[in-house]
Amino acid sequence: MDDKFLKPYDPAATEASIYKKWEDSGYFNPDNLPHADKGPFSIVLPPPNVTGTLHMGHAAMLAVEDIIVRHKRMQGYKTLWIPGTDSAAIATQSKVEKEIQKNEKKSRHDLGREELLTRIDAFTEESKTTIINQLRRMGSSLDWSRYAYTMDEVRYSAVMEAFVRMYDAGLIYRGNRIVNWDPKGQTTISDDEIVHEERKASLVTFTYSKDFPIAISTTRLETKVGDTAVAVHPDDVRYKEFVGKTYDVVFAGVPLHIKIVADQSVDPAFGTGALGVTPAHSQTDWDIAERHNLERPQVINEYAKMTVEGELNGKKVLEAREYVLEWLKKEGLLQKEEEITQNVSTAERTGGIIEPLPKLQWFVAVNKPIAERGGKTLKELMRDSVQSGGVTITPERFEKIYFHWIDNLRDWCISRQIWFGHRIPVWYKDGETKVSATSPGEGWEQDQDTLDTWFSSGLWTFSTLGWPEKTDDLKTYHPTALLETGYDILFFWVARMILMSQFLLGEVPFKNVYLHGLVRDSKGRKMSKSLGNIIDPLDMVEKYGADAVRLSLIMGAAPGNDLKLDENRIRGYKNFANKVWNITRFVLESTDTAGEGTVLPEDAVIVEEMRKMSVEVTKHIDDYRLDLAADAAYQCIWYRFADVILEESKPFIKGTDAARAASRATVLRQSLDIILATLHPFMPYVTEEIWGSLPNNKDLLMVESWPVAN
């Protein structure tokens, strides 16, 4: 027996060298696998942001994906797990700009576009190295030879090709529509970059003038100087006599022309049942204005200041809100004022309050019929992909949420007013416009905007396989077998990948979607710096080993359910790693003492019991119930094998019946092999370390055949 088993297992002393063995073997690359005869199994890593460091959400994702990947690899599939990182354009540029402002007291405009991009490139290269090393620390068996970055040359080519094809098909257009505008960051942002903060607000009920017949309510008084209508429900008897009438009023010094319109979207039970329509500053109101052909005057600018003439001009929105409130009181138009709690939309990166504004931007049309896709729209293609079973979602309950989101999907704004990112491939000269990945020639000026990060990451399953080139990888591994991610980006990323793949390739990007939950603290709260409750996965790896961290994120974590985590839980699974280590010591001591020999029938049942455990684990992994798989292995190994079988074996090993002793020792060694193989996807480091120290084991455990029932 190797002397190291006389001491406790020390993950810190072994994990780095084990990962190096795995990587040096070349087995992360499916082209090098010694037995891969069951066809391809592929999965892409949701690319972490280059700006970030690994958090527990990432660690949970890595644990889930690596378990599935290692299991498939051992089963004999040609298993590919593609690594990559995302530019996280707004976050990255914001971070670099803050550093420049802090250290040099300069803005991006002082530096210029080229210099800022040079600085960002240097920053992202350093950040990429950090995040990649952290992925390795978790034991992630990624094929690093196929590493991709959303801003590298291959992905650039894919993004340009996708834009041009979608533009040529009439799916990409430039138009004036309501967008999420961040006044602090001076750019549009996507829905997923909005943080909804619960804040106190004043709900004010009033009329525009003393002779105006309908009262309305709002929390945003400053926008009411941009109203062009009041909308009521067609069946609301209170207001039927007013529908179709128009009223001219002077509201807070601003002349308004208000039309009463009947619209099905109005909830007659909410507030007064009447809605003041501000088309330029609300997506809902913009839609009403389109249906009723209303004017859409803009009264707030990109700096969140008022643009109307008179006393309000130039005031910040909050100042304007107070001004209008005081005016209503003075004029005797205020009917009611009450404090309420509401969700305020803020920009994730800057904290600025989002202003819905009409802007000339680039959009993807989601309701336009596509001739080459049978006249279906992008929304229909996205819905059909899941409805037909082409894509299955685990847990199934998220399908309803997915369909609801699709049904309410608006045209997707894909342009951003930042410098870091894939620049929009549109060129202008003398009133002429051309769409091209490269400059059409001298005198042509490229569009200043860049593309939404989700546009490039929407191509992720096939751009990482070499598209638009017709590569062997694309042919072999697409559609990918599985997409695993957090349920919180089901729409922002998962749905957009389905959209992109269906249009550009005519197929789904993945066959299965597995959604894991969020990792919360022991009290069920979201981990945040402000609460001081963040558990750093790398700190935990240092203290307890990657295996313990991985298992703590899997046990009890059903798909789509949030997990409560504390350090004691992780420490507990470090004890399990030691248990496996001690089991090995006992088994090796047994074979040293009794030798190995012919297995007697009464002992053979132990091996079959371990095989049945492995079969049960297999079933749960195949059903994407990794929590049940891990628990089945844990319960059998600790409470059955260690506590019962090993204890029962001691008299046989030390007894006078040499044949029985050798039989039992042989069975324990065979059972140990099954246990290590079954545990390997969950706890790869300790199992690989043990495997490499056992006699007669020549190759790495990561490519050992998965145990099957006799």
Buried (B, 14 or more C-beta within 10 A) or exposed (E): BEEBBEEEBEBEEBBEEBBEBBBEBEBBBBEEBEEBEEEBBBBBBBBBBBBBBBBBBBBBBBBBBBBBBBBBBBBBBBBBBBBBBBBBBBBBBBBBBEEBEEEEEEEBEEBEEEEBBEBBEEBBEEBBEBBBEBBBBBBBBBBBEBBBBBBBEBBBBBBBBBBBBBBEBEBBBBEBBBBBBBBBBEBBBBBBBBBEEEEEBBBBBBBBBEEBBBBBBBBBBBBBBBBBBBBBBEEBEEBBEBBEEEBEBEBBBBEBBBBBBBBEEBEBEEBBBBBBBBBBBBEBBBBBBEEBEBEBBBBBBBBBBBBBEEBBBEBBBEBBBEBBBEBBEEBEBBBEBEEEEEEBBBBBBBEBBBBBBBBEBBBBBBEBEBEEBEEBBBBBBBBBBBBEEBBBBBBEEBBEBBBEBBEEBBBBBBBBBBBBBBBBBBBEEEEEEEBBEEEEEEEBEBBEBBBBBBBBBBBBBBBBBBBBEEBEBBEBBBBBBBBBBBBBBBBBBBBBBBBBBBBBBEEBBBBBBBBBBBBBBEEEEEBEEEEEBBBBBBEBBBBBBBBBBBBBBBBBBBBBBBBBBEBEBBBBBBEBBBBBBBBBBBBBBBBEEBEBBEBBEEBBEBBBBBBBBBBBBBEBBEEBBBBBBBBBBBEBBBEBBBEEBBEEBEEBBEEEEEEBBBBBBBBBBBBBBBBBBBBBBBBBBBBBBBBBBBEEBEEBBBBBEBBEEE
